[in-house]
Amino acid sequence: MSMAIADLHEAPADSSVNYLNATYGIRSWLLTKDHKRIGLLYLATTTLMFFVGGGAAVLMRLHLIEPQGALFEPETYNKLFSTHGIIMVFFFMVPSIPATLGNFLIPLMIGARDVAFPKLNLLSWYVFVTGCIFALYATLSGGVDTGWTFYPPYSSSFSHTHVVAVALGVFIAGFSSILTGLNFIVTIHKMRAPGMRWFRLPLFIWAMYATSLIFVLGTPVIAITLFLLGLERILHVGIFDPAVGGDPLLFQHLFWFYSHPAVYIMILPGMGVVSELITAFSRKKIFGYSFVAFSSLSIAVISFVVWGHHMFVTGQSVYAGLVFSALSFLVAIPSAVKVFNWTATLYKGSISYEAPMLYALGFVGLFTIGGLTGLFLAALATDVHLNGTYFIVAHFHYVMVGGAVMAYLGGMHFWWPKITGRLYPDYWARFAAFMIFVGFNLTFFPQFVLGYLGMPRRYAVYPAEFQVLNVMSSAGASILGVGYLIPLIYLTWSMRYGPPAGPNPWGAKGLEWTTSSPPPTENFKEIPIVTEDAYNYPTPEVPRV
Amino acid sequence: MSDTVAHGAHPPGFAHQFEDMTQQREAGNLGMWVFLVTEILFFGGMFTSYIIFRTLHFASFEAGSHLLKVQFGATNTVVLIVSSLTMALAIRAAQTGKRKGQIIFWLILTMFLGALFLGLKLRYEWYADYVEGIVPGISWNSGAHAPGVELFMCFYFFMTGLHAIHMVIGLGILTVLVIMAARDKFSSRYYAPLEISGLYWHFVDIVWIFLFPLLYLIGGRYQ
């Protein structure tokens, strides 16, 4: 590890001027057009939303310690899980990696001075914050009890909560996603440095490109769906609400047409991050670059034709169910390609276990469990048994939290020295990574068992025989919660007190490591010329026998 | 996007994050195309819902279609198509380096046609609908029509309303273009804003080209 740090840090006099200290004052941040600062604005916003959504989860798990419910009325419990889901999905997971790491890294990785449309980039942050304000307002003034899916009739005339405000918040935040996706697509197409051919791009860029495609193609559909939902509530005409002649299945079709691809909005960027981490910490070229790149694109494409697997038991025709089931199995192919390629990359690599690598390895294991249990749910017959139980909850938390959040934290730890120019205490980082891994598994593995035994999700009470597993899950949640707080503390601490990182503390490949840390406002003193493939780590000198 | 003059003289309208004008122009064009793809999906969700409900409530949707003022819908279709032509002529005038007066003339004509469309729609369609009591939620003469007709009229107002919002935004963009043209921003070397706005304007027209038959014509009016 340490050999590569060496003396790359031969700082010229003006390298002390970087994007963080080039200008000062709140205005210079709120009116910035620098993609790196906008990334940090997103980081602050999504972190706040993460702890709001996480707080709701902690309260839920506390409540479920006792079979009759320890703390809340059932209505309050409904609002807690709805808030948790809505905040976490739309206001944390979707923007987490793309809008923070993506914004920060894409121009640096492709050798550009900024994204293609810097003003639009800033606008998208403001749009996002507006959406957050609506969601927080609705939460604080009583919340919603629809679940994160807003299914009618829960969300129609039966619900007397702030459905319109929350739906409007999600609607608005959606435009932020669209603008970000548009910006990234154009940036990746048109702003690459000379010599940065498509197949020299880091795999994180491929993942972000695939994610952006989903942003642009999926988000407008959820926007119009929520628009119709709001209008239905205001005008009392039958669009989705069966009580006035509407079609609730249509809502589910339209909702999942976006929200299933949105699952891949959450996991694809994580896969991109993990490709970077595994190559960097095993000092090897990725195994099967083009397979990993194309698997991102094929996941994005397939994601648009599998939405019906959310509706196997909701009255969609059996034949549609058959087709959607078969198509859903297809997702396993590119996902498995990724997992096998990461594993093959590790094979005979010079692996070191810094904190980002611990997160990456955690990701591979947990995502594999999450992905394989997804196959149980893609199969029609088993889905009938497992649908609506904690099995589903455990499955998607393994993908979303065990996968996407682990990758997000791994990426944060990997690029933190680049973002802030400071190193964090590695001991604490490894400790937190370990704690999160343990806490996560203790929280969610019992839920697989609970779901298999038939405990339905979204209930405030449960039969007494499920108490042991529920207490285990709640205990795990408290460990997980502390595990998430530790990085918040030491990363914040490191911004002021951490030792200087130097341009490339990990000895990693990639253009972002060739510029100083933190980078100057214009990213590169001179636009780099790319002459080699991604992950061009030197082959080991000693021949293996 | 013109906040720095880092090295030497740049052509007008050049933004610092780009290498040269070609890159900037291509990025702008691609950006607008991607945006239009988003817009297609945005309207697509609504078109899909409309088609599904038309199948579910066929008779009511047919009856609802007969309530629309087809002569104004047809007139407006012509108005919009002509406005696309004038928009294209404005771009052409800039491309071929014509005087700014010509660019402004075509732009203002485009704006006039856009405003005419909205005016006709507002006065002779929506206002008339309001008087007749066929505006759901605002002025609905319940009892006179089947519930499915109300749903049809809802979709009619959602879809044409969404289209009208796009028209209003288009008029705003055209106003900015007129100001830019008046300030001599455009030349045969730099007309990207005109070209990109033109894409948007044509797109809004095309949406109408689909809306008009879908709402006004396929109700079996002429059988």
Interface residues (C-beta under 8 A of the other chain):
Chain A: K33 A112 R113 D114 V115 A116 F117 P118 K119 I178 G181 L182 N183 I185 V186 H189 K190 M191 V216 L217 G218 T219 P220 V221 A223 I224 T225 F227 L228 L231 I234 L235 H236 V237 G238 I239 V244 G245 D247 L250 L254 F257 I527
Chain B: M1 D3 A15 H16 Q17 F18 E19 Q23 E26 A27 L30 G31 V34 F35 V37 T38 E39 L41 F42 F43 G44 G45 M46 T48 S49 I52 F53 L56 P136 G137 P147 G148 E150 L151 C154 F158
